Amino acid sequence: MKILKFGGTSVGSVENLHKVKEILTSDQEEKIVVCSAMSGVTDQLVRLVESIKFNNPEEITRSLHRLENKHYDVIDALVDNQEVKNTLKDGVSSIITEMFEVSSQEYSDIINSRIITFGETLLTYIFSGFLNSIGISNVLLDAKEFMHVDSVENPNIEKVRKKINKVLNDNIQSPIYITQGFVCIDENNQISHLKRGGSDYTATIIGAALNASEVQIWTDIDGLHNNDPRYVDGTHPIAHLTYNEAAELAYFGAKILHPQTVSPVVDKDIPVLLKNTFDPEAQGTVISNKVNRKGLKAISAKDGITAIKIKSNRMLMAHGYLRRIFEVFDNFNTSIDMITTSEIAISLTIDDTSNLDEIVKEIENYAEITVEQDHSIICIVGESVINDRNSYKLFEILNYIPVRMVSYGGSNNNISILVDTRDKIPTLRFLNERLFQIPEKAVV
């Protein structure tokens, strides 16, 4: 069995849904298809949540009518048979009615999760009905019946395995199963979600639970590129990546993958293929345990980084000082991305500032603390990249761009630098030229 995931752009229009249909029918292997919401729908749902939070019934009604009409329009353009159209519209109407009922309740985190996961429910209901209407047999599965992950960070694969096998056994056998990405059930048996972009993660969790032959992630780009093609000309897709390389790139900003995507399939050595919905014949990227080539592979950038400098002349080198600092961040559930130390200071970075004020207040009791926001981490990735004979060239950036921090040697597969976000694009372009094009003279 294969697992195929299609992102919001891939299912974002009637034309694109036809492309997905062609991909699904290109072979006869049994498959589970994980779908995101249509592009833009989750953003609409986030705004709807804001209306619920601020108790704005008029805007709630307008938002839900807009969602209903959007999906009605998709049905009208996608389906020819009037009877099928009416049936699908009745189903969409029932889902919207349920959303009205949820929206009338007092705001809570559970209400938030219930609302923002309806986009996948609407899309998969319509797409499954469309496929059946043109003779492509499929079964629509409710992900809430089996995606009982307990913890988003450490999903309970065995629990998912037992539940999804029961769901599959209870349904008629089909060559294609359609289900929702993003949504899950948490340890309290409540509806939750896998964070933005989490449909990738859904696909690999299901893949690990079923020992799938492979997991395919279909997007609007032909694989993971060696640099960000939005800002850098002349990038190219990477044919092969290891799990470690892909995980580093995803965590440090590669938008094509959810940061935790590969973790469920690593131990089972299930390959993950990154493919282009709009160019299915393109090679794409294969992610596996296989090391095809060591050395520099790619560059990615992670924005929204806050740099924190902590200085205490009295206690800096005292026993237990670092532990005391780390405990503050741990107590406020805030992860650290980079860290460097010197004789007089500790510098570190975080990307979650929701508890920053409390962290600063705590540390100020025994140290001076300086906070600088709007930074970006530039990450240079490859198996044994620190041994690559060309890796020294990245440090030529010091001649052109003010670098706030450097992390080198903590991982054999990653060298990271911190820059002001205003310098991100020039940095990406400079490094692309020096590390990949190897010109006679690099210019920022």
Contacts in CASP RR format, 6 or more apart in sequence:
PFRMAT RR
TARGET T0000
AUTHOR 0000-0000-0000
METHOD contacts of the structure
MODEL  1
MKILKFGGTSVGSVENLHKVKEILTSDQEEKIVVCSAMSGVTDQLVRLVE
SIKFNNPEEITRSLHRLENKHYDVIDALVDNQEVKNTLKDGVSSIITEMF
EVSSQEYSDIINSRIITFGETLLTYIFSGFLNSIGISNVLLDAKEFMHVD
SVENPNIEKVRKKINKVLNDNIQSPIYITQGFVCIDENNQISHLKRGGSD
YTATIIGAALNASEVQIWTDIDGLHNNDPRYVDGTHPIAHLTYNEAAELA
YFGAKILHPQTVSPVVDKDIPVLLKNTFDPEAQGTVISNKVNRKGLKAIS
AKDGITAIKIKSNRMLMAHGYLRRIFEVFDNFNTSIDMITTSEIAISLTI
DDTSNLDEIVKEIENYAEITVEQDHSIICIVGESVINDRNSYKLFEILNY
IPVRMVSYGGSNNNISILVDTRDKIPTLRFLNERLFQIPEKAVV
1 29 0 8 1.000
1 30 0 8 1.000
1 31 0 8 1.000
1 32 0 8 1.000
1 210 0 8 1.000
1 212 0 8 1.000
1 213 0 8 1.000
2 29 0 8 1.000
2 30 0 8 1.000
2 31 0 8 1.000
2 32 0 8 1.000
2 212 0 8 1.000
2 213 0 8 1.000
2 214 0 8 1.000
2 215 0 8 1.000
2 216 0 8 1.000
3 31 0 8 1.000
3 32 0 8 1.000
3 34 0 8 1.000
3 203 0 8 1.000
3 204 0 8 1.000
3 206 0 8 1.000
3 207 0 8 1.000
3 210 0 8 1.000
3 212 0 8 1.000
3 214 0 8 1.000
3 215 0 8 1.000
3 216 0 8 1.000
4 23 0 8 1.000
4 24 0 8 1.000
4 31 0 8 1.000
4 32 0 8 1.000
4 33 0 8 1.000
4 34 0 8 1.000
4 203 0 8 1.000
4 215 0 8 1.000
4 216 0 8 1.000
4 218 0 8 1.000
5 33 0 8 1.000
5 34 0 8 1.000
5 35 0 8 1.000
5 36 0 8 1.000
5 181 0 8 1.000
5 199 0 8 1.000
5 200 0 8 1.000
5 202 0 8 1.000
5 203 0 8 1.000
5 215 0 8 1.000
5 216 0 8 1.000
5 217 0 8 1.000
5 218 0 8 1.000
6 20 0 8 1.000
6 33 0 8 1.000
6 34 0 8 1.000
6 35 0 8 1.000
6 36 0 8 1.000
6 218 0 8 1.000
6 277 0 8 1.000
7 35 0 8 1.000
7 36 0 8 1.000
7 199 0 8 1.000
7 218 0 8 1.000
7 219 0 8 1.000
8 36 0 8 1.000
8 37 0 8 1.000
8 38 0 8 1.000
8 39 0 8 1.000
8 40 0 8 1.000
9 16 0 8 1.000
9 39 0 8 1.000
9 219 0 8 1.000
9 220 0 8 1.000
9 277 0 8 1.000
10 16 0 8 1.000
10 19 0 8 1.000
10 20 0 8 1.000
10 36 0 8 1.000
10 218 0 8 1.000
10 219 0 8 1.000
10 220 0 8 1.000
10 277 0 8 1.000
11 17 0 8 1.000
11 20 0 8 1.000
11 35 0 8 1.000
11 36 0 8 1.000
11 37 0 8 1.000
11 38 0 8 1.000
11 39 0 8 1.000
11 123 0 8 1.000
11 127 0 8 1.000
12 38 0 8 1.000
12 39 0 8 1.000
13 38 0 8 1.000
14 74 0 8 1.000
14 77 0 8 1.000
14 78 0 8 1.000
16 277 0 8 1.000
16 278 0 8 1.000
17 74 0 8 1.000
17 78 0 8 1.000
17 127 0 8 1.000
17 130 0 8 1.000
19 277 0 8 1.000
19 278 0 8 1.000
19 280 0 8 1.000
20 127 0 8 1.000
20 218 0 8 1.000
20 277 0 8 1.000
21 130 0 8 1.000
21 131 0 8 1.000
21 134 0 8 1.000
21 136 0 8 1.000
22 280 0 8 1.000
23 218 0 8 1.000
23 277 0 8 1.000
23 280 0 8 1.000
24 31 0 8 1.000
24 33 0 8 1.000
24 131 0 8 1.000
24 136 0 8 1.000
24 176 0 8 1.000
25 136 0 8 1.000
26 280 0 8 1.000
28 175 0 8 1.000
29 213 0 8 1.000
30 174 0 8 1.000
30 175 0 8 1.000
30 176 0 8 1.000
31 175 0 8 1.000
31 176 0 8 1.000
31 177 0 8 1.000
32 141 0 8 1.000
32 177 0 8 1.000
32 179 0 8 1.000
32 206 0 8 1.000
32 207 0 8 1.000
32 210 0 8 1.000
32 212 0 8 1.000
33 138 0 8 1.000
33 176 0 8 1.000
33 177 0 8 1.000
33 178 0 8 1.000
33 179 0 8 1.000
34 179 0 8 1.000
34 180 0 8 1.000
34 181 0 8 1.000
34 199 0 8 1.000
34 202 0 8 1.000
34 203 0 8 1.000
34 206 0 8 1.000
35 120 0 8 1.000
35 123 0 8 1.000
35 124 0 8 1.000
35 127 0 8 1.000
35 178 0 8 1.000
35 179 0 8 1.000
35 180 0 8 1.000
35 181 0 8 1.000
35 199 0 8 1.000
36 42 0 8 1.000
36 120 0 8 1.000
36 123 0 8 1.000
36 181 0 8 1.000
36 182 0 8 1.000
36 197 0 8 1.000
36 199 0 8 1.000
37 45 0 8 1.000
37 119 0 8 1.000
37 120 0 8 1.000
37 122 0 8 1.000
37 123 0 8 1.000
37 182 0 8 1.000
38 70 0 8 1.000
38 74 0 8 1.000
38 119 0 8 1.000
38 122 0 8 1.000
38 123 0 8 1.000
41 67 0 8 1.000
41 70 0 8 1.000
41 119 0 8 1.000
41 122 0 8 1.000
41 123 0 8 1.000
42 116 0 8 1.000
42 119 0 8 1.000
42 182 0 8 1.000
42 196 0 8 1.000
44 63 0 8 1.000
44 66 0 8 1.000
44 67 0 8 1.000
45 67 0 8 1.000
45 115 0 8 1.000
45 116 0 8 1.000
45 118 0 8 1.000
45 119 0 8 1.000
46 116 0 8 1.000
47 63 0 8 1.000
48 60 0 8 1.000
48 63 0 8 1.000
48 64 0 8 1.000
48 67 0 8 1.000
48 103 0 8 1.000
48 115 0 8 1.000
49 107 0 8 1.000
49 111 0 8 1.000
49 112 0 8 1.000
49 115 0 8 1.000
49 116 0 8 1.000
51 59 0 8 1.000
51 60 0 8 1.000
51 63 0 8 1.000
51 103 0 8 1.000
52 60 0 8 1.000
52 103 0 8 1.000
52 105 0 8 1.000
52 107 0 8 1.000
52 111 0 8 1.000
52 115 0 8 1.000
53 107 0 8 1.000
55 107 0 8 1.000
57 104 0 8 1.000
60 100 0 8 1.000
60 103 0 8 1.000
61 100 0 8 1.000
64 96 0 8 1.000
64 99 0 8 1.000
64 100 0 8 1.000
64 103 0 8 1.000
67 96 0 8 1.000
67 99 0 8 1.000
67 122 0 8 1.000
68 92 0 8 1.000
68 93 0 8 1.000
68 96 0 8 1.000
71 92 0 8 1.000
71 122 0 8 1.000
71 126 0 8 1.000
72 89 0 8 1.000
72 92 0 8 1.000
74 126 0 8 1.000
75 85 0 8 1.000
75 88 0 8 1.000
75 89 0 8 1.000
75 92 0 8 1.000
75 126 0 8 1.000
76 85 0 8 1.000
78 126 0 8 1.000
78 130 0 8 1.000
79 85 0 8 1.000
79 88 0 8 1.000
79 129 0 8 1.000
79 130 0 8 1.000
79 133 0 8 1.000
80 133 0 8 1.000
81 133 0 8 1.000
84 129 0 8 1.000
84 133 0 8 1.000
88 125 0 8 1.000
88 126 0 8 1.000
88 129 0 8 1.000
88 130 0 8 1.000
91 125 0 8 1.000
92 122 0 8 1.000
92 125 0 8 1.000
92 126 0 8 1.000
95 118 0 8 1.000
95 121 0 8 1.000
95 122 0 8 1.000
95 125 0 8 1.000
99 115 0 8 1.000
99 118 0 8 1.000
102 111 0 8 1.000
102 114 0 8 1.000
102 115 0 8 1.000
103 115 0 8 1.000
105 111 0 8 1.000
110 190 0 8 1.000
110 191 0 8 1.000
113 183 0 8 1.000
113 190 0 8 1.000
113 191 0 8 1.000
113 192 0 8 1.000
113 193 0 8 1.000
114 191 0 8 1.000
116 193 0 8 1.000
117 180 0 8 1.000
117 182 0 8 1.000
117 183 0 8 1.000
117 191 0 8 1.000
117 193 0 8 1.000
120 143 0 8 1.000
120 180 0 8 1.000
120 181 0 8 1.000
120 182 0 8 1.000
120 183 0 8 1.000
120 199 0 8 1.000
121 180 0 8 1.000
121 183 0 8 1.000
123 180 0 8 1.000
124 140 0 8 1.000
124 178 0 8 1.000
124 179 0 8 1.000
124 180 0 8 1.000
125 140 0 8 1.000
127 178 0 8 1.000
128 138 0 8 1.000
128 139 0 8 1.000
128 140 0 8 1.000
128 178 0 8 1.000
129 140 0 8 1.000
131 137 0 8 1.000
131 138 0 8 1.000
131 176 0 8 1.000
131 178 0 8 1.000
132 138 0 8 1.000
136 176 0 8 1.000
137 174 0 8 1.000
137 175 0 8 1.000
137 176 0 8 1.000
138 174 0 8 1.000
138 175 0 8 1.000
138 176 0 8 1.000
138 177 0 8 1.000
138 178 0 8 1.000
139 171 0 8 1.000
139 172 0 8 1.000
139 174 0 8 1.000
139 176 0 8 1.000
139 177 0 8 1.000
139 178 0 8 1.000
140 177 0 8 1.000
140 178 0 8 1.000
140 179 0 8 1.000
141 167 0 8 1.000
141 171 0 8 1.000
141 177 0 8 1.000
141 178 0 8 1.000
141 179 0 8 1.000
142 179 0 8 1.000
142 180 0 8 1.000
143 179 0 8 1.000
143 180 0 8 1.000
143 181 0 8 1.000
143 183 0 8 1.000
143 184 0 8 1.000
143 202 0 8 1.000
144 183 0 8 1.000
144 184 0 8 1.000
144 185 0 8 1.000
144 191 0 8 1.000
145 163 0 8 1.000
145 167 0 8 1.000
146 160 0 8 1.000
146 163 0 8 1.000
146 164 0 8 1.000
146 166 0 8 1.000
146 167 0 8 1.000
147 160 0 8 1.000
147 181 0 8 1.000
147 183 0 8 1.000
147 184 0 8 1.000
147 185 0 8 1.000
147 202 0 8 1.000
147 205 0 8 1.000
147 206 0 8 1.000
148 156 0 8 1.000
148 159 0 8 1.000
148 160 0 8 1.000
148 163 0 8 1.000
148 184 0 8 1.000
148 185 0 8 1.000
148 189 0 8 1.000
149 155 0 8 1.000
149 156 0 8 1.000
149 159 0 8 1.000
149 160 0 8 1.000
149 184 0 8 1.000
149 185 0 8 1.000
149 186 0 8 1.000
149 194 0 8 1.000
149 205 0 8 1.000
150 156 0 8 1.000
150 159 0 8 1.000
150 186 0 8 1.000
150 187 0 8 1.000
151 186 0 8 1.000
151 187 0 8 1.000
152 184 0 8 1.000
152 186 0 8 1.000
152 192 0 8 1.000
152 194 0 8 1.000
152 195 0 8 1.000
152 260 0 8 1.000
153 260 0 8 1.000
155 205 0 8 1.000
155 264 0 8 1.000
157 205 0 8 1.000
157 208 0 8 1.000
157 209 0 8 1.000
157 264 0 8 1.000
158 209 0 8 1.000
160 205 0 8 1.000
160 206 0 8 1.000
160 209 0 8 1.000
161 209 0 8 1.000
161 210 0 8 1.000
164 206 0 8 1.000
164 209 0 8 1.000
164 210 0 8 1.000
165 210 0 8 1.000
168 177 0 8 1.000
171 177 0 8 1.000
179 202 0 8 1.000
179 206 0 8 1.000
180 202 0 8 1.000
181 194 0 8 1.000
181 198 0 8 1.000
181 199 0 8 1.000
181 202 0 8 1.000
181 203 0 8 1.000
182 193 0 8 1.000
182 194 0 8 1.000
182 197 0 8 1.000
182 198 0 8 1.000
182 199 0 8 1.000
182 202 0 8 1.000
183 191 0 8 1.000
183 192 0 8 1.000
183 193 0 8 1.000
183 194 0 8 1.000
183 202 0 8 1.000
184 191 0 8 1.000
184 192 0 8 1.000
184 193 0 8 1.000
184 194 0 8 1.000
184 202 0 8 1.000
185 191 0 8 1.000
185 192 0 8 1.000
186 192 0 8 1.000
194 201 0 8 1.000
194 202 0 8 1.000
194 258 0 8 1.000
195 258 0 8 1.000
197 258 0 8 1.000
198 258 0 8 1.000
199 258 0 8 1.000
200 217 0 8 1.000
200 257 0 8 1.000
200 258 0 8 1.000
200 261 0 8 1.000
201 258 0 8 1.000
201 260 0 8 1.000
201 261 0 8 1.000
201 264 0 8 1.000
203 215 0 8 1.000
203 216 0 8 1.000
203 217 0 8 1.000
203 261 0 8 1.000
204 215 0 8 1.000
204 261 0 8 1.000
204 262 0 8 1.000
204 263 0 8 1.000
204 264 0 8 1.000
204 265 0 8 1.000
204 270 0 8 1.000
204 272 0 8 1.000
205 264 0 8 1.000
206 212 0 8 1.000
207 215 0 8 1.000
207 264 0 8 1.000
207 265 0 8 1.000
207 270 0 8 1.000
208 264 0 8 1.000
208 265 0 8 1.000
208 268 0 8 1.000
208 270 0 8 1.000
211 268 0 8 1.000
211 270 0 8 1.000
212 270 0 8 1.000
213 270 0 8 1.000
214 270 0 8 1.000
214 271 0 8 1.000
214 272 0 8 1.000
214 273 0 8 1.000
215 265 0 8 1.000
215 270 0 8 1.000
215 271 0 8 1.000
215 272 0 8 1.000
215 273 0 8 1.000
216 272 0 8 1.000
216 273 0 8 1.000
216 275 0 8 1.000
217 256 0 8 1.000
217 257 0 8 1.000
217 261 0 8 1.000
217 272 0 8 1.000
217 273 0 8 1.000
217 274 0 8 1.000
217 275 0 8 1.000
218 275 0 8 1.000
218 276 0 8 1.000
218 277 0 8 1.000
219 256 0 8 1.000
219 274 0 8 1.000
219 275 0 8 1.000
219 276 0 8 1.000
219 277 0 8 1.000
220 276 0 8 1.000
220 277 0 8 1.000
220 278 0 8 1.000
221 229 0 8 1.000
221 237 0 8 1.000
221 256 0 8 1.000
221 276 0 8 1.000
222 237 0 8 1.000
222 275 0 8 1.000
222 276 0 8 1.000
222 279 0 8 1.000
222 282 0 8 1.000
222 283 0 8 1.000
222 284 0 8 1.000
223 237 0 8 1.000
223 238 0 8 1.000
223 256 0 8 1.000
223 274 0 8 1.000
223 275 0 8 1.000
223 276 0 8 1.000
223 282 0 8 1.000
223 284 0 8 1.000
223 285 0 8 1.000
224 237 0 8 1.000
224 238 0 8 1.000
224 241 0 8 1.000
224 246 0 8 1.000
224 249 0 8 1.000
224 254 0 8 1.000
224 256 0 8 1.000
224 257 0 8 1.000
224 274 0 8 1.000
224 285 0 8 1.000
224 298 0 8 1.000
225 235 0 8 1.000
225 236 0 8 1.000
225 237 0 8 1.000
225 238 0 8 1.000
225 298 0 8 1.000
226 235 0 8 1.000
226 236 0 8 1.000
226 237 0 8 1.000
226 238 0 8 1.000
226 297 0 8 1.000
226 298 0 8 1.000
226 299 0 8 1.000
226 432 0 8 1.000
226 436 0 8 1.000
227 235 0 8 1.000
227 298 0 8 1.000
227 299 0 8 1.000
227 300 0 8 1.000
227 428 0 8 1.000
227 431 0 8 1.000
227 432 0 8 1.000
227 436 0 8 1.000
228 235 0 8 1.000
228 299 0 8 1.000
228 300 0 8 1.000
228 301 0 8 1.000
228 428 0 8 1.000
229 235 0 8 1.000
231 424 0 8 1.000
231 425 0 8 1.000
231 428 0 8 1.000
231 429 0 8 1.000
232 428 0 8 1.000
232 429 0 8 1.000
232 432 0 8 1.000
234 432 0 8 1.000
235 432 0 8 1.000
237 282 0 8 1.000
237 283 0 8 1.000
237 284 0 8 1.000
237 285 0 8 1.000
238 285 0 8 1.000
238 297 0 8 1.000
238 298 0 8 1.000
239 283 0 8 1.000
239 284 0 8 1.000
239 285 0 8 1.000
239 286 0 8 1.000
239 292 0 8 1.000
240 285 0 8 1.000
240 286 0 8 1.000
240 287 0 8 1.000
240 288 0 8 1.000
240 290 0 8 1.000
240 292 0 8 1.000
240 293 0 8 1.000
241 249 0 8 1.000
241 285 0 8 1.000
241 286 0 8 1.000
241 287 0 8 1.000
241 297 0 8 1.000
241 298 0 8 1.000
242 287 0 8 1.000
242 288 0 8 1.000
242 289 0 8 1.000
242 290 0 8 1.000
242 291 0 8 1.000
242 383 0 8 1.000
243 262 0 8 1.000
243 265 0 8 1.000
243 266 0 8 1.000
243 287 0 8 1.000
243 288 0 8 1.000
243 289 0 8 1.000
244 383 0 8 1.000
244 413 0 8 1.000
245 287 0 8 1.000
245 297 0 8 1.000
245 298 0 8 1.000
245 381 0 8 1.000
245 382 0 8 1.000
245 383 0 8 1.000
245 413 0 8 1.000
246 257 0 8 1.000
246 261 0 8 1.000
246 262 0 8 1.000
246 272 0 8 1.000
246 287 0 8 1.000
247 259 0 8 1.000
247 261 0 8 1.000
247 262 0 8 1.000
247 263 0 8 1.000
248 379 0 8 1.000
248 381 0 8 1.000
248 382 0 8 1.000
248 411 0 8 1.000
248 413 0 8 1.000
248 414 0 8 1.000
249 257 0 8 1.000
249 298 0 8 1.000
249 300 0 8 1.000
249 379 0 8 1.000
249 381 0 8 1.000
250 256 0 8 1.000
250 257 0 8 1.000
250 258 0 8 1.000
250 259 0 8 1.000
250 260 0 8 1.000
250 261 0 8 1.000
250 262 0 8 1.000
251 259 0 8 1.000
251 302 0 8 1.000
252 300 0 8 1.000
252 301 0 8 1.000
252 302 0 8 1.000
252 377 0 8 1.000
252 379 0 8 1.000
252 381 0 8 1.000
252 414 0 8 1.000
252 416 0 8 1.000
253 259 0 8 1.000
253 300 0 8 1.000
253 301 0 8 1.000
253 302 0 8 1.000
253 303 0 8 1.000
253 379 0 8 1.000
254 298 0 8 1.000
254 300 0 8 1.000
256 274 0 8 1.000
257 274 0 8 1.000
261 272 0 8 1.000
262 272 0 8 1.000
262 287 0 8 1.000
265 271 0 8 1.000
265 272 0 8 1.000
266 289 0 8 1.000
269 288 0 8 1.000
269 289 0 8 1.000
271 286 0 8 1.000
271 287 0 8 1.000
271 288 0 8 1.000
272 286 0 8 1.000
272 287 0 8 1.000
272 288 0 8 1.000
273 284 0 8 1.000
273 285 0 8 1.000
273 286 0 8 1.000
273 287 0 8 1.000
274 284 0 8 1.000
274 285 0 8 1.000
274 286 0 8 1.000
274 287 0 8 1.000
275 282 0 8 1.000
275 284 0 8 1.000
276 282 0 8 1.000
276 284 0 8 1.000
291 383 0 8 1.000
293 383 0 8 1.000
294 382 0 8 1.000
294 383 0 8 1.000
294 384 0 8 1.000
294 387 0 8 1.000
294 388 0 8 1.000
295 382 0 8 1.000
295 383 0 8 1.000
295 384 0 8 1.000
295 385 0 8 1.000
295 387 0 8 1.000
295 388 0 8 1.000
295 391 0 8 1.000
296 380 0 8 1.000
296 381 0 8 1.000
296 382 0 8 1.000
296 385 0 8 1.000
296 388 0 8 1.000
296 390 0 8 1.000
296 391 0 8 1.000
296 435 0 8 1.000
296 436 0 8 1.000
297 381 0 8 1.000
297 382 0 8 1.000
297 383 0 8 1.000
297 385 0 8 1.000
298 380 0 8 1.000
298 381 0 8 1.000
298 382 0 8 1.000
299 378 0 8 1.000
299 379 0 8 1.000
299 380 0 8 1.000
299 381 0 8 1.000
299 428 0 8 1.000
299 431 0 8 1.000
299 432 0 8 1.000
299 435 0 8 1.000
300 378 0 8 1.000
300 379 0 8 1.000
300 381 0 8 1.000
301 376 0 8 1.000
301 377 0 8 1.000
301 378 0 8 1.000
301 379 0 8 1.000
301 424 0 8 1.000
301 427 0 8 1.000
301 428 0 8 1.000
302 337 0 8 1.000
302 351 0 8 1.000
302 376 0 8 1.000
302 377 0 8 1.000
302 379 0 8 1.000
303 376 0 8 1.000
303 421 0 8 1.000
303 424 0 8 1.000
304 351 0 8 1.000
304 373 0 8 1.000
304 374 0 8 1.000
304 375 0 8 1.000
304 376 0 8 1.000
304 421 0 8 1.000
305 337 0 8 1.000
305 349 0 8 1.000
305 350 0 8 1.000
305 351 0 8 1.000
305 375 0 8 1.000
305 376 0 8 1.000
305 377 0 8 1.000
305 418 0 8 1.000
305 421 0 8 1.000
306 349 0 8 1.000
306 350 0 8 1.000
306 351 0 8 1.000
306 353 0 8 1.000
306 356 0 8 1.000
306 371 0 8 1.000
306 372 0 8 1.000
306 373 0 8 1.000
306 375 0 8 1.000
307 347 0 8 1.000
307 348 0 8 1.000
307 349 0 8 1.000
307 371 0 8 1.000
307 372 0 8 1.000
307 373 0 8 1.000
307 375 0 8 1.000
307 404 0 8 1.000
307 405 0 8 1.000
307 418 0 8 1.000
308 347 0 8 1.000
308 348 0 8 1.000
308 349 0 8 1.000
308 350 0 8 1.000
308 359 0 8 1.000
308 369 0 8 1.000
308 370 0 8 1.000
308 371 0 8 1.000
308 372 0 8 1.000
309 345 0 8 1.000
309 346 0 8 1.000
309 347 0 8 1.000
309 369 0 8 1.000
309 370 0 8 1.000
309 372 0 8 1.000
310 325 0 8 1.000
310 345 0 8 1.000
310 346 0 8 1.000
310 347 0 8 1.000
310 348 0 8 1.000
310 363 0 8 1.000
310 367 0 8 1.000
310 368 0 8 1.000
310 369 0 8 1.000
311 344 0 8 1.000
311 345 0 8 1.000
311 346 0 8 1.000
311 367 0 8 1.000
311 368 0 8 1.000
311 369 0 8 1.000
311 370 0 8 1.000
312 321 0 8 1.000
312 366 0 8 1.000
312 367 0 8 1.000
312 368 0 8 1.000
313 344 0 8 1.000
315 321 0 8 1.000
315 366 0 8 1.000
315 367 0 8 1.000
316 343 0 8 1.000
316 344 0 8 1.000
316 345 0 8 1.000
316 346 0 8 1.000
317 343 0 8 1.000
322 341 0 8 1.000
322 346 0 8 1.000
324 366 0 8 1.000
325 346 0 8 1.000
325 363 0 8 1.000
325 367 0 8 1.000
326 336 0 8 1.000
328 359 0 8 1.000
328 362 0 8 1.000
328 363 0 8 1.000
329 335 0 8 1.000
329 336 0 8 1.000
329 350 0 8 1.000
329 359 0 8 1.000
331 362 0 8 1.000
332 355 0 8 1.000
332 358 0 8 1.000
332 359 0 8 1.000
333 355 0 8 1.000
334 350 0 8 1.000
334 352 0 8 1.000
334 354 0 8 1.000
334 355 0 8 1.000
334 356 0 8 1.000
334 359 0 8 1.000
335 350 0 8 1.000
335 351 0 8 1.000
335 352 0 8 1.000
336 348 0 8 1.000
336 349 0 8 1.000
336 350 0 8 1.000
337 348 0 8 1.000
337 349 0 8 1.000
337 350 0 8 1.000
337 351 0 8 1.000
337 377 0 8 1.000
337 416 0 8 1.000
338 348 0 8 1.000
338 349 0 8 1.000
338 377 0 8 1.000
338 405 0 8 1.000
338 407 0 8 1.000
338 416 0 8 1.000
338 418 0 8 1.000
339 346 0 8 1.000
339 347 0 8 1.000
339 348 0 8 1.000
339 349 0 8 1.000
339 407 0 8 1.000
340 346 0 8 1.000
340 347 0 8 1.000
340 348 0 8 1.000
340 405 0 8 1.000
340 406 0 8 1.000
340 407 0 8 1.000
341 347 0 8 1.000
347 404 0 8 1.000
347 405 0 8 1.000
349 375 0 8 1.000
349 377 0 8 1.000
349 405 0 8 1.000
349 418 0 8 1.000
350 356 0 8 1.000
353 373 0 8 1.000
356 371 0 8 1.000
360 369 0 8 1.000
360 371 0 8 1.000
363 369 0 8 1.000
372 404 0 8 1.000
374 420 0 8 1.000
374 421 0 8 1.000
374 422 0 8 1.000
375 404 0 8 1.000
375 418 0 8 1.000
375 419 0 8 1.000
375 420 0 8 1.000
375 421 0 8 1.000
376 418 0 8 1.000
376 419 0 8 1.000
376 420 0 8 1.000
376 421 0 8 1.000
376 423 0 8 1.000
376 424 0 8 1.000
376 427 0 8 1.000
377 416 0 8 1.000
377 417 0 8 1.000
377 418 0 8 1.000
378 416 0 8 1.000
378 417 0 8 1.000
378 418 0 8 1.000
378 419 0 8 1.000
378 424 0 8 1.000
378 427 0 8 1.000
378 428 0 8 1.000
378 431 0 8 1.000
379 414 0 8 1.000
379 415 0 8 1.000
379 416 0 8 1.000
380 391 0 8 1.000
380 394 0 8 1.000
380 414 0 8 1.000
380 415 0 8 1.000
380 416 0 8 1.000
380 431 0 8 1.000
380 435 0 8 1.000
381 413 0 8 1.000
381 414 0 8 1.000
382 388 0 8 1.000
382 413 0 8 1.000
382 414 0 8 1.000
383 412 0 8 1.000
383 413 0 8 1.000
384 412 0 8 1.000
384 413 0 8 1.000
385 391 0 8 1.000
385 412 0 8 1.000
385 413 0 8 1.000
385 414 0 8 1.000
385 415 0 8 1.000
386 408 0 8 1.000
386 409 0 8 1.000
386 412 0 8 1.000
386 415 0 8 1.000
387 412 0 8 1.000
390 435 0 8 1.000
390 438 0 8 1.000
391 415 0 8 1.000
391 435 0 8 1.000
393 434 0 8 1.000
393 435 0 8 1.000
394 415 0 8 1.000
394 417 0 8 1.000
394 431 0 8 1.000
394 434 0 8 1.000
394 435 0 8 1.000
396 430 0 8 1.000
396 434 0 8 1.000
396 442 0 8 1.000
397 403 0 8 1.000
397 417 0 8 1.000
397 427 0 8 1.000
397 430 0 8 1.000
397 431 0 8 1.000
397 434 0 8 1.000
400 426 0 8 1.000
400 430 0 8 1.000
400 444 0 8 1.000
401 419 0 8 1.000
401 423 0 8 1.000
401 426 0 8 1.000
401 427 0 8 1.000
401 430 0 8 1.000
401 444 0 8 1.000
402 419 0 8 1.000
402 420 0 8 1.000
402 423 0 8 1.000
403 417 0 8 1.000
403 418 0 8 1.000
403 419 0 8 1.000
404 417 0 8 1.000
404 418 0 8 1.000
404 419 0 8 1.000
404 420 0 8 1.000
405 416 0 8 1.000
405 417 0 8 1.000
405 418 0 8 1.000
406 415 0 8 1.000
406 416 0 8 1.000
406 417 0 8 1.000
406 418 0 8 1.000
407 414 0 8 1.000
407 415 0 8 1.000
407 416 0 8 1.000
407 417 0 8 1.000
408 415 0 8 1.000
408 416 0 8 1.000
409 415 0 8 1.000
417 427 0 8 1.000
419 427 0 8 1.000
426 444 0 8 1.000
429 444 0 8 1.000
430 442 0 8 1.000
430 443 0 8 1.000
430 444 0 8 1.000
433 439 0 8 1.000
433 442 0 8 1.000
433 443 0 8 1.000
434 442 0 8 1.000
END
